[in-house]
C-alpha cells in the first residue's frame, strides 16, 4: 500500500487550516488541508512500518498517522491542537468523531511551554527580517499575534479557539503593513506577559489525560486488526 493510498482510503479526519480557519482569509489565500489517517494494524506487523505523515495528494495537504498525531497533541504541539479545533471540517468518520471528542483530554498547562517556545522561535525570525530588510514579513507577524492571542485565551478559559474573532480587523491591518513594527512588537510582548499571568490561575490540568487517549488508540488499533 503506497503512502497516498493511506490518505485516500484511510483518512478519519480532515479539516481546513490556515487563514481560512482563522477567519483571516483574503482572495489570495490558499486552502490548507490537514488530516489524520488510520494505518491498518496489519501494516505494523512488517519490518517496514507505515509512514508517520504523508504530503498530498492535493496541493497544500498534509496528514499524520493517528498515533503520531496523538503523540504530538499530548505534547501540546500548537499546530496539532489547532487542527482539532478547526471550524471547517471536510471529512470525519466514527473514529474521527471519537478523536474530536477527546479534544479536552489533550489540553493542559503544557500548552504554555509549547506555544511560548514556538512563539519565541517565530519572533526571532521576525527580528532577523527587521534587521536585514527593515521590516518583518507582515503575514508571519499577523499569524504569530493570532497564535499568542489563542494561547492567552486558552489559559484564561480552558478552551482553545482559533478563529480571530474580534481581532480580525487589527490583525489584517498588521498583515497589510499598516501597523508599525514597534507597535506590533509591543503587542507581542504584552500578550506574552498576559499569557504568563493567565498560567497562574488557569483551570487547565498540569498534564493531559494520557490514559484516556491511549485507551482510544489501543481500541482503535484492535478494531482495525479484527
N, C-alpha and C positions, 0 to 999 in steps of 0.2 A: 504494500500500500504506500503510494507516494505521499509526500507532505501535503500537497494541495487537496488530495482526496480526503485527508483527515479534516480539513476545514470545510470542504464542500458537503461531506456526508455525516460529520460527527460534531458539528457545532451545537452547543447547548445554549449559548447566549451570544448575541451580537448587538452592539449599540453604536450610535454616532457619538463621537467625541470632538474635542477641539472647539473652535469658536461657535459652531452651530449649537453644541450642547450647552455652552457657557452663556448663550444669549448675546454673543458679541460678533455674530457673523456679518459680513459685508457681501456685496455682489461677487467679490473676487475670492471668497473663502472656499477652500476645498471641503470635501466631505470625508472626514477621517473616521474610518471604521475600526472598531476594536472588538475582539471576540474571544470566546473560550470554547475549546473543543475537548471532548472526552475521548482519548485514545482507547480503543477496545483493549480490555485487560489482557487477552492473549498476546498482544504485541509486546508486553513487558516480559514475557517468558523467553524471549530470544536474547542472544548476546547483544544484538543491536537494538537499543531502545528507541521508542518513538521520540520525535523532537519535542523539546520543551516549548518551542514557539515556532511560528510559521509566518512569513510575509506573503501577502496575496490571498486569493488570486486576483482581487481587484486592486486598482491603484489606491494607495493610502489605506490599505487594510493590513492589520497586524493582529495575530491571535496567539493565545497562550494555551498550553495543555492545562487541564483543570488543576492538577496537583501543583504545578508551578505557579499558577495564578493564586491559589490559596496560600502558598508559602509567602509570596510577595505581599499579599493582602495582610497576612498576620504580622508582617514586619512593618505595616503601615506605609507601604510604598505609595506615594501620593497619586501617581498615575493609575495604579491599580484600584485604589479605593474610589477614585473618581469615576472609574468605569462602572462600578457597581451602583453608582448614583446618577447615571445619565438619564435625563428625562426623555431621551429619544432612543427607544428600544426597537430594533429592527426584527429580531428573532429571539424566541425563548421557548425552550422545551420544558417538560416537567422537571428535569434535572436543573435546568437554568432557573426555574421558578424557586426551587429549594435553595439554590445558591443565593439568589436575591433575598430570600427570607433570612439569610444569615448575615446580612449587611451589618447589623448591630454587633454581631459576635466578633467582627474584625476590628471594631473601633476601640481604641484605648489611648492612654496618655502617650504611647509610643509615637503617636502622630505628631506630637510637639517636636520630638527629636528628628524624625524623618523629614517632615515638612521644612523645619528650620535648616537642616543640612542642605536640602535641595535648594532652598531659597538663597542660602549663603553662596552656593556654587554659581547659581544664575546671576546673583548680584555681582560677583567677581567678574563674570564675563561682561556684564554691562559696563563696569568700571573700566575694563580694558578698552572697550569701544569708545568710551568717552575720552580716554587719554589719547588713543590713536586717531580717532576720527572726529573728535569734538562733540559727539552726540552718541547716545545709545541706539540700539535697534529698538525702535519705539514699540513695535509689535511684541517683542520679548519683554519689554518693560511692563506693558499692559498685562500680559499673562502672569507675570510674577506678582504684580499687585493683586490680581484676581485670586491667585492661589493663597497669598498671605491673608486676604480677607476671608477666604474659605476656611483656612486653618484657625484663625482667631475665632470665628463664629462656631466652628466645631467644638472648640474647647469651652466656649461660653454656653452652648446649648446642648451639647452631646449629639447633635445631628449634623451630618455633612450635606451641605447644599452647594451645588456647583454653578447654578445659574447666577449671573452677576447682578440680577435684580436692580435695586435702586442705584447701583454704582455704574450702570451701563453707560450713561452719557459721559460721565467723567472719565471712565476707562477708555472709551472711544476717542475722547479728546487727547488722551495720552498717546494713543496709537497714531493719531494724526500729527503728533508733534506740537500740539497747541499748548502744552504744559511744559514749563522749563524742567531741565534735569534736576535742578536744585529742589524744586517743589516735589518732583517725583521721588527723589532720594529721601527727602524729609518724610514723605508719606510712608515709604517703606520702613524707615526707622521707627516711626510712630506705631505702625502695625506690628512690628516685631516686639516692641515694648508692651503693647496691648495683649499680644499673644502670651508673653511671659506672665503677665498679670493674671490672665484667664486660667493659666495652668494651675495656679494656687487654689482655685475654687471650683475647678471643673468637676462635672458629675461623671466623667469617663473613668472606667476602671484602670488600674495600673497596667494590666495585661489583657490581651484579647482572650476570647473563650476558645483556647486551643482544642480542648477536648470535644467541644461541640462541632467544630469544623472537622476534626479528624474522624469523628463518628460519621459525618456526612460523606467524607471521602471514601472511607472503608466500605460503607454500604453501597455507594455508587460503583466502586470497583467490583464488588461481589456480584451486583446485579448485571454488570457488563460481562462478567465471566460466565454467567449461567447460560 
